[in-house]
Amino acid sequence: MTKPLEGIKIIDFTHVQAGPACTQLLAWFGADVIKVERPGSGDVTRNQLRDIPDADALYFTMLNSNKKSLTLDTKKPEGKEVLEKLIRESDVLVENFGPGALDRMGFSWERLNELNPKMIVASVKGFSDGHHYDDLKVYENVAQCAGGAASTTGFWDGPPTISAAALGDSNTGMHLAIGILTALIGRDKTGKGQKVAVSMQDSVLNLCRVKLRDQQRLDRVGYLEEYPQYPHGEFSDVVPRGGNAGGGGQPGWVLKCKGWETDPNAYIYFTIQGHAWEPICKALGRPEWIDDPAYKTAEARQPHIFEIFGVIEAWLADKTKFEAVDILRKFDIPCAPVLTMKELANDPSLRASGTIVEVPHKKRGSYLTVGSPIKFSDMKPEVTASPLLGEHTDEVLASLGYSRQDIFNLHEIKAV
């Protein structure tokens, strides 16, 4: 079948991670994404953390699959002319430049709207327009700190901690993709384009909404009953770091399994949900806990939750993380092994579902990357290799009506 976004042309003026993650997702679903890059250098991630000399780094390849690369010097009049033609024929322009960069290029919102009133201009920002920090340059870890994630991550006796998940970058890109699709549907109804902006701070905060929930509860009652600090610890007036506690009211913890002494990831995450208490007791060989008033309810268990985790950890001592999960899942107990990147890369289920894909590349050979996390009943997105720098320049120029001589001349003056 044709892909849902076929016929949508996107100018990708993004770099590094947040913007490219957004446009890659749309490219997977059929959009014609044209990545506009500076001649000779391109996206900075082409060269960052290289593992193969003279080949695009994995940082770039894993964020730019299914796209075309157009090199263009927008400082030259001829380059500006090419961009104007491209804008007139495109549906969306996505950018994550610093504040005012598009204006300085001569492509303000007013100018873009003049060139193409149906154009949707989508932007990644560090902070929302008008925010008192809106002039700050923002990267992943900055966003996690500004959005509340760092202050609530880690252990109570240690510093704020950054998550390895790209809460500031890729998460913002996913939010922006939703905004773009919403604006496209809106354009179908109104015939008009609009500006769409997502800030990294806002996107991180959106994923921390349960912590904002907890702040309001803490303000009202002075404690948080599902945190390890309750009932014996003390609470200040801000949401504390909870270690590995579950954030949704079901106590959970990371527990050691067989081999933890030499394997830093020989652990499982074990959750004690109310409805699973009886199966947990049966799995552990502790049926007497089922009706014991000291253990029967979540409220009763909380004062000695770490004693319970200690018993579970003793039960896990002679079982690998995979053996433990295979036993526990038969009892419908929420748990999971702590999986490493190597284990995930080689997981046959993830390969079969297209979550992990192997992609052939002209210079790198085959490499692994993530596929679409969104699954469809009538479509399986195909992941193709990221483009070489300028690989599609001539193709894009020809589609805009440039003759072979015109294209040759643009190359001669190094506008492309």
Phi and psi in degrees as a GROMACS rama.xvg file:
@    title "Ramachandran Plot"
@    xaxis  label "Phi"
@    yaxis  label "Psi"
@TYPE xy
-68.6901  148.16  THR-2
-78.7062  147.231  LYS-3
-56.7574  -31.4937  PRO-4
-99.7522  10.5898  LEU-5
-60.4085  137.934  GLU-6
96.4646  -11.3123  GLY-7
-93.7421  120.158  ILE-8
-104.166  128.66  LYS-9
-122.248  127.463  ILE-10
-88.6286  118.322  ILE-11
-102.593  98.0835  ASP-12
-100.834  34.5213  PHE-13
-107.303  164.973  THR-14
-149.615  167.459  HIS-15
63.3545  -113.516  VAL-16
-124.373  -48.8818  GLN-17
-60.0217  -52.8785  ALA-18
-66.2416  -49.1111  GLY-19
-58.673  -33.6206  PRO-20
-62.7982  -38.1781  ALA-21
-64.5765  -53.4899  CYS-22
-70.3085  -30.0568  THR-23
-63.5839  -42.0374  GLN-24
-59.2617  -43.6958  LEU-25
-68.6771  -33.8038  LEU-26
-66.3313  -39.9666  ALA-27
-55.9549  -34.0131  TRP-28
-93.2348  11.1753  PHE-29
113.791  -9.23079  GLY-30
-66.3555  146.301  ALA-31
-87.6882  98.1686  ASP-32
-99.0577  117.91  VAL-33
-106.793  108.599  ILE-34
-83.5911  115.271  LYS-35
-90.7526  120.94  VAL-36
-129.919  157.092  GLU-37
-71.971  130.749  ARG-38
-57.3909  137.075  PRO-39
88.8684  -23.2069  GLY-40
-130.914  -51.1689  SER-41
72.2922  -163.931  GLY-42
-55.6866  132.668  ASP-43
-59.4144  -26.4055  VAL-44
-73.4995  -10.0751  THR-45
-59.5629  -29.7327  ARG-46
-108.768  -5.95805  ASN-47
-84.5268  132.197  GLN-48
58.8806  42.2548  LEU-49
-64.8459  141.994  ARG-50
-114.442  -12.0639  ASP-51
-129.526  119.262  ILE-52
-57.6507  138.089  PRO-53
67.1106  14.0972  ASP-54
-121.576  149.061  ALA-55
-56.7508  137.483  ASP-56
-67.9847  154.534  ALA-57
-59.2612  -30.5812  LEU-58
-53.6575  -42.102  TYR-59
-77.1724  -48.8018  PHE-60
-61.1335  -32.486  THR-61
-83.1711  -2.18645  MET-62
-121.443  1.75324  LEU-63
-137.093  27.8063  ASN-64
-69.0937  156.522  SER-65
67.8445  12.2602  ASN-66
-106.06  166.634  LYS-67
-106.6  150.044  LYS-68
-114.033  121.909  SER-69
-115.356  118.991  LEU-70
-87.6421  136.404  THR-71
-155.367  128.154  LEU-72
-97.6262  99.3133  ASP-73
-78.3571  -0.751853  THR-74
-82.0637  -18.6786  LYS-75
-90.4398  144.391  LYS-76
-56.3708  -38.1239  PRO-77
-66.4404  -36.1807  GLU-78
-67.6554  -40.4942  GLY-79
-61.3658  -38.8635  LYS-80
-63.7892  -42.4713  GLU-81
-60.3265  -45.4601  VAL-82
-63.2101  -39.4555  LEU-83
-61.4681  -42.6185  GLU-84
-62.7205  -41.2942  LYS-85
-65.5078  -39.9633  LEU-86
-61.8258  -42.2797  ILE-87
-61.7485  -26.5082  ARG-88
-104.042  3.10929  GLU-89
-108.565  165.61  SER-90
-102.019  -33.7062  ASP-91
-139.889  141.069  VAL-92
-120.646  125.02  LEU-93
-114.859  131.139  VAL-94
-142.143  150.614  GLU-95
-135.514  42.1718  ASN-96
-70.1726  169.728  PHE-97
-68.0557  163.864  GLY-98
-54.9461  130.095  PRO-99
84.8796  -2.36253  GLY-100
-64.9231  -43.2306  ALA-101
-63.8736  -39.8715  LEU-102
-59.5679  -43.6522  ASP-103
-67.4955  -25.3056  ARG-104
-76.4062  -11.7398  MET-105
93.9585  15.2315  GLY-106
-124.579  61.9141  PHE-107
-66.8628  169.444  SER-108
-57.9019  -40.0483  TRP-109
-63.7448  -41.6708  GLU-110
-67.9569  -43.0062  ARG-111
-61.4838  -40.8581  LEU-112
-67.4248  -32.344  ASN-113
-69.0065  -42.4987  GLU-114
-68.698  -37.1353  LEU-115
-152.891  94.9825  ASN-116
-62.1006  -15.5798  PRO-117
-94.5024  0.829891  LYS-118
-68.8111  133.477  MET-119
-100.879  123.269  ILE-120
-108.528  112.528  VAL-121
-111.791  132.075  ALA-122
-130.135  139.367  SER-123
-95.4233  128.455  VAL-124
-121.424  159.124  LYS-125
-74.3561  -49.0403  GLY-126
-130.016  156.197  PHE-127
-62.6704  152.367  SER-128
-55.8215  133.839  ASP-129
90.8177  -11.7339  GLY-130
-66.0936  147.215  HIS-131
-68.3824  -10.5211  HIS-132
-107.778  17.2677  TYR-133
-68.0708  -5.01427  ASP-134
-97.3828  0.0695445  ASP-135
-78.6931  141.035  LEU-136
-79.841  133.426  LYS-137
-123.365  131.896  VAL-138
-119.934  -179.835  TYR-139
-47.3749  -57.5486  GLU-140
-70.4325  -30.4299  ASN-141
-62.2739  -44.1682  VAL-142
-63.8217  -39.9324  ALA-143
-63.6481  -35.6043  GLN-144
-72.3508  -42.8174  CYS-145
-71.5982  -24.3492  ALA-146
-95.3289  3.2532  GLY-147
94.5201  -7.13859  GLY-148
-69.0471  -44.4406  ALA-149
-65.1629  -38.6822  ALA-150
-67.1875  -21.0055  SER-151
-110.511  9.58313  THR-152
-115.872  139.27  THR-153
111.448  -167.524  GLY-154
-102.963  151.672  PHE-155
-62.9375  -22.1427  TRP-156
-100.712  14.4102  ASP-157
-129.68  179.902  GLY-158
-76.9719  166.242  PRO-159
-53.7715  147.337  PRO-160
-129.038  139.255  THR-161
-87.099  138.449  ILE-162
-79.2748  147.694  SER-163
-74.3655  -21.2544  ALA-164
-70.5017  143.312  ALA-165
-80.7203  69.7396  ALA-166
-67.1725  -30.4456  LEU-167
-86.7761  -38.7901  GLY-168
-90.2304  -78.0616  ASP-169
-60.0479  -36.413  SER-170
-61.1813  -41.9454  ASN-171
-64.0268  -39.9656  THR-172
-60.1505  -39.7371  GLY-173
-65.5369  -41.1115  MET-174
-61.5266  -41.1487  HIS-175
-66.4734  -37.4467  LEU-176
-60.5301  -41.0296  ALA-177
-61.8594  -42.1233  ILE-178
-62.8008  -41.2625  GLY-179
-63.6616  -46.4142  ILE-180
-63.0135  -38.169  LEU-181
-64.0549  -42.7568  THR-182
-65.9961  -35.3939  ALA-183
-64.4307  -41.8053  LEU-184
-64.9652  -40.1819  ILE-185
-62.4807  -38.0246  GLY-186
-64.6871  -34.2936  ARG-187
-60.2667  -28.853  ASP-188
-89.6485  -33.1563  LYS-189
-108.702  -20.6293  THR-190
78.4004  4.02414  GLY-191
-116.024  145.174  LYS-192
-83.2738  177.401  GLY-193
-162.548  169.627  GLN-194
-89.4409  140.226  LYS-195
-128.453  128.86  VAL-196
-135.51  140.732  ALA-197
-131.314  128.63  VAL-198
-95.2317  149.413  SER-199
-66.2165  -38.4623  MET-200
-60.0591  -46.5767  GLN-201
-63.0596  -39.1459  ASP-202
-67.7092  -39.5931  SER-203
-65.4475  -45.0253  VAL-204
-60.8328  -36.0881  LEU-205
-60.8366  -33.967  ASN-206
-81.6033  -10.4168  LEU-207
-104.199  22.6202  CYS-208
-61.8839  -31.5506  ARG-209
-67.8978  -26.043  VAL-210
-75.442  -33.644  LYS-211
-66.3832  -36.9604  LEU-212
-56.5163  -47.1236  ARG-213
-66.5811  -33.8271  ASP-214
-62.0982  -40.3808  GLN-215
-69.9241  -36.839  GLN-216
-66.4365  -42.1508  ARG-217
-62.5858  -41.8275  LEU-218
-59.7224  -33.2119  ASP-219
-83.8699  -44.4552  ARG-220
-113.508  -13.9249  VAL-221
88.1423  0.274643  GLY-222
-155.102  167.015  TYR-223
-130.221  107.752  LEU-224
-67.8005  -21.1149  GLU-225
-91.6038  -2.02139  GLU-226
-86.5626  152.38  TYR-227
-60.2272  -23.4753  PRO-228
-69.9672  -13.4065  GLN-229
-99.7765  136.326  TYR-230
-99.1996  -2.4716  PRO-231
-91.1794  -20.0765  HIS-232
-89.444  -172.793  GLY-233
-119.02  148.906  GLU-234
-114.179  140.65  PHE-235
-90.292  -158.238  SER-236
-96.5931  11.474  ASP-237
-126.538  154.777  VAL-238
-60.2228  126.198  VAL-239
-84.4122  171.3  PRO-240
-79.3008  135.915  ARG-241
-111.222  14.2236  GLY-242
63.6103  -128.581  GLY-243
-102.556  20.0013  ASN-244
-65.7979  149.306  ALA-245
-69.0896  142.161  GLY-246
-91.4137  -3.49948  GLY-247
-109.256  13.0612  GLY-248
98.6023  -3.35  GLY-249
-105.56  113.949  GLN-250
-58.649  133.936  PRO-251
-148.348  160.357  GLY-252
-158.469  156.918  TRP-253
-86.7348  123.763  VAL-254
-122.082  145.088  LEU-255
-70.036  143.919  LYS-256
-121.477  -179.987  CYS-257
-55.7114  131.017  LYS-258
93.4051  4.83344  GLY-259
-63.4822  -23.2657  TRP-260
-62.4167  -30.7421  GLU-261
-116  -18.4002  THR-262
-112.123  111.261  ASP-263
-68.8622  -4.44776  PRO-264
-120.415  20.8953  ASN-265
-84.0644  68.0685  ALA-266
-140.453  159.578  TYR-267
-126.451  158.807  ILE-268
-98.8312  127.985  TYR-269
-121.2  125.493  PHE-270
-113.601  133.114  THR-271
-104.1  92.9445  ILE-272
-89.8947  152.178  GLN-273
-56.7702  -45.6327  GLY-274
-69.975  -18.0427  HIS-275
-95.2302  2.03289  ALA-276
-61.3836  -45.5851  TRP-277
-62.5342  -47.9315  GLU-278
-60.8169  -34.5261  PRO-279
-61.7923  -46.8542  ILE-280
-60.1789  -40.6112  CYS-281
-68.134  -41.8827  LYS-282
-63.6185  -35.3116  ALA-283
-84.3771  -6.93644  LEU-284
74.1785  30.2859  GLY-285
-121.597  58.0748  ARG-286
-62.2679  -22.2845  PRO-287
-67.443  -19.0085  GLU-288
-74.0402  -21.0373  TRP-289
-57.6407  -46.3162  ILE-290
-110.229  7.71986  ASP-291
-69.7912  122.667  ASP-292
-55.5629  -25.1212  PRO-293
-77.1982  -10.2441  ALA-294
-131.509  -13.1686  TYR-295
-63.3229  -36.7169  LYS-296
-112.565  160.432  THR-297
-60.3511  -39.341  ALA-298
-63.5671  -39.8281  GLU-299
-69.5284  -34.6503  ALA-300
-75.1418  -30.5019  ARG-301
-56.2207  -41.8221  GLN-302
-60.6297  -26.1248  PRO-303
-126.619  40.8361  HIS-304
-64.3157  -33.6843  ILE-305
-75.7142  -24.5381  PHE-306
-64.7384  -41.8689  GLU-307
-64.1631  -44.8217  ILE-308
-61.4942  -34.1199  PHE-309
-63.2123  -41.0348  GLY-310
-64.3656  -42.581  VAL-311
-63.4243  -41.3698  ILE-312
-64.6374  -36.2098  GLU-313
-64.6202  -38.2938  ALA-314
-65.3976  -31.665  TRP-315
-80.0745  -12.2189  LEU-316
-57.6604  -31.2845  ALA-317
-106.369  17.8414  ASP-318
-125.925  135.944  LYS-319
-69.5219  166.007  THR-320
-62.3835  -33.1772  LYS-321
-74.6275  -40.4089  PHE-322
-62.6339  -41.2151  GLU-323
-63.1475  -46.3593  ALA-324
-65.2031  -38.3646  VAL-325
-61.7555  -34.5047  ASP-326
-73.9441  -48.3802  ILE-327
-68.0718  -32.9669  LEU-328
-68.4595  -22.8913  ARG-329
-68.0543  -20.6587  LYS-330
-98.2226  7.66246  PHE-331
59.9056  39.5702  ASP-332
-97.1449  125.551  ILE-333
-65.4473  119.404  PRO-334
-164.473  167.298  CYS-335
-161.401  147.834  ALA-336
-71.417  150.033  PRO-337
-79.0693  107.612  VAL-338
-95.7834  137.306  LEU-339
-85.9077  166.116  THR-340
-60.5837  -36.1231  MET-341
-66.0861  -42.033  LYS-342
-65.1812  -39.7596  GLU-343
-66.9967  -40.9687  LEU-344
-60.9011  -30.7956  ALA-345
-103.637  10.1139  ASN-346
-72.6176  117.225  ASP-347
-63.9259  -31.612  PRO-348
-66.5886  -40.8648  SER-349
-69.6466  -33.8945  LEU-350
-66.1812  -44.0943  ARG-351
-65.7796  -34.7713  ALA-352
-82.1096  -11.7411  SER-353
85.8211  9.83679  GLY-354
-73.8598  -35.7138  THR-355
-116.157  126.622  ILE-356
-128.759  151.544  VAL-357
-105.688  125.655  GLU-358
-121.994  129.4  VAL-359
-76.2648  140.53  PRO-360
-130.858  143.798  HIS-361
-62.3677  -32.1304  LYS-362
-110.729  -33.4001  LYS-363
-84.1125  -21.9837  ARG-364
81.7895  -157.749  GLY-365
-79.3573  144.006  SER-366
-141.365  157.445  TYR-367
-91.5946  144.871  LEU-368
-150.509  171.376  THR-369
-81.4447  146.101  VAL-370
-101.858  -168.145  GLY-371
-66.0171  126.463  SER-372
-77.8415  -10.9983  PRO-373
-97.5471  126.464  ILE-374
-108.608  142.838  LYS-375
-123.826  151  PHE-376
-76.9921  -28.7449  SER-377
-114.311  12.3087  ASP-378
-154.134  135.902  MET-379
-120.166  103.384  LYS-380
-56.3327  132.755  PRO-381
-93.2852  133.965  GLU-382
-102.356  120.859  VAL-383
-111.576  166.715  THR-384
-64.8675  152.42  ALA-385
-66.1624  152.75  SER-386
-79.2841  149.817  PRO-387
-69.609  158.51  LEU-388
-61.2119  120.578  LEU-389
73.4371  12.0899  GLY-390
-56.7996  -33.5473  GLU-391
-110.78  15.7849  HIS-392
-56.8118  -53.0121  THR-393
-63.9044  -38.2694  ASP-394
-61.9849  -45.4475  GLU-395
-66.3726  -42.8848  VAL-396
-61.5485  -42.105  LEU-397
-62.6242  -37.9746  ALA-398
-67.168  -20.8836  SER-399
-90.0515  1.77422  LEU-400
97.6163  7.87086  GLY-401
-76.2129  137.802  TYR-402
-79.4513  169.919  SER-403
-60.964  -37.8367  ARG-404
-67.5782  -40.8223  GLN-405
-59.573  -44.3138  ASP-406
-64.3149  -41.6368  ILE-407
-60.0843  -43.3685  PHE-408
-64.3493  -39.3089  ASN-409
-63.8671  -37.6593  LEU-410
-67.3164  -39.0333  HIS-411
-61.9557  -38.9157  GLU-412
-90.5496  5.03332  ILE-413
58.442  36.3485  LYS-414
-82.9477  -16.6481  ALA-415
